[in-house]
Amino acid sequence: MFVSLIRGMATRRWSLGRPLIFQPGCVAAHQTASHVFGEPILSLTQPHPIHEQTPRLALRSGFSTAVFRRALAVLAGAMLAIAGMAIAPATIAKDGTSNIHWVGTWTASPQAASTPVEFKGQTIRQIVRVSIGGKRVRVRLSNAFGAGPLVISGAHVALRSTGATIVAGSDRTLTFNGLPSTAIPPGALAVSDPVNLRVPDLGDLAVSIYVAGNQVGATEHTVGLQTTYVSAEGDFTGADSLPTTTTTQSVYFLTGVEVDAARSSKAIITLGDSITDGYRSTADANKRWPDRLAERLHARKGGSKVAVLNAGITGNRVLHDKDGSNALARLDRDVLVQSGARYLIILLGINDIGYPGAVTADEIIAGHRQIIDRAHAMGLKVYGGTLTPFQGFMPGLYYTDVGEAQRQVVNQWIRTSKAYDAVIDFDKVIRDPNNPSKILPAYDSGDNLHPNDAGYKAMADAINLSLFKDQIAAPRTAAVKSPSAQTGKPTKPALCPCPP
């Protein structure tokens, strides 16, 4: 098109009264052609700055000024169209296919290790239970809190059999930009290349990492509640059974697993503190409330696959650092950049109330509003969980009557403000109807703050799964099952009013 237009201009002997003059220090756009996946694109470079003096048009033919302007308009339109072509290929997957749909299926939010462990040329095998499966896998490794580069000398992924043993024939070597090792800069994240591995829903994966030399485990997820196996010195990433010398329940460097799943698949992120992290639930048993939610979503008939990513950190607060970065600081890293994220459930604020130097209810509410606004801006639906009872937990130090009053203010705002897309009334689910400031004894782990396995199950069972269907103009309500005052057993679901 450009050639024909230029020839037409030459044939009609159109000319400009003043020439275009190239001068240093002025801007120009130079188009260079290249190919990506067999498709031509144009990139813009600046080899020659241009200063364009105001042209004076001299028509040397019988053509009108209007005709010439139309020709210029066509030329400009063609240039804009090709500029759009230059941008579009950036959205194509690395291997040239647009059929890949990555969805996070497991996560562990990174924390700065309070007592860092030093690994000395050892292999770390970590077990994760995915929430949804897929046909290909890739992992995320983090050096969020490292003081220097984190050198990963080798990494493998496989289906887990039992303990530190993998399923024969399922081992896959992970690479990073085609290389078997990578150095992750301080504060950075590395995503592995994908490998073909068919992973079942709710299946166990073993991710093995080899760190040569001495490497400080500055980045961890402290309360992993899943056994991590550490070998003697040596690279055993591909071993069917890891020669284990020590174990821990913390997670090191590994912050995410993603699967290539159906295009309709999506993810829920649960942002919270120890109650979301599953503190005091049974280890190696996946009894956290997000685990139970994933099981319920898997069991339902029909609909898209929905993953559940647990972004809870024990001790976490909305506004101030304690154990892990505060929620406002970690929102981008732990929530908004998760692949396939569509929904966010927030259960945060009790530690802001309970820890010394507590903030006010209004400040906690302002923090919630910030999270809601930022998540909405990224297209997520945001559901608010009410703060659960805590009377009797470290009385006078953590629990106070003033703190309880603050909890009631925050919960009233969550229930009635219509700031959230829906409300999940966790408080109503597990509180003692005869003493609403305390957990129902059947759901108490024994410390008056954290639920036991049955309490976590009750929390997950209270969530209306219709919240995770893409419905147009659907009523936004969250069903909860509140315990009967007489029996303590769940009654029929109660609906919380939510914004239309």
Secondary structure, DSSP 8 states (H G I E B T S, - for coil): -HHHHHHHHHHTT-EESS--EE-TTS---EEEEEEETTEEEEEEE-SS-EE-----EE--SS--HHHHHHHHHHHHHHHHHHHHHHHGGGGS-TTS-S---EEEEEE---EEEEEEEEEEEEEEEEEEE-SS-EEEEEEEEE-TT-SS-EEE-EEEEEEB-STTBB-TT--EE--BTTBS-EEE-TT-EEE---EEEEE-TT-EEEEEEEEEEEEEEEEEES---S-EEEEEES--TT-SB--EEEEES-EESEEEEEEE--TT-EEEEEEESHHHHTTTS-TTTT-SHHHHHHHHHHHSSSS--EEEEEEE-TT--SSS-SSSS-HHHHHIIIIITSTTEEEEEEE--HHHHHSSS---HHHHHHHHHHHHHHHHHTT-EEEEE-----TTSSBTTTB-HHHHHHHHHHHHHHHHS--SSEEE-HHHHHEETTEEEEE-GGGB-SSSSSB-HHHHHHHHHTS-GGGGS--TT----EEEEEE-TTT-SEEEEEEE----
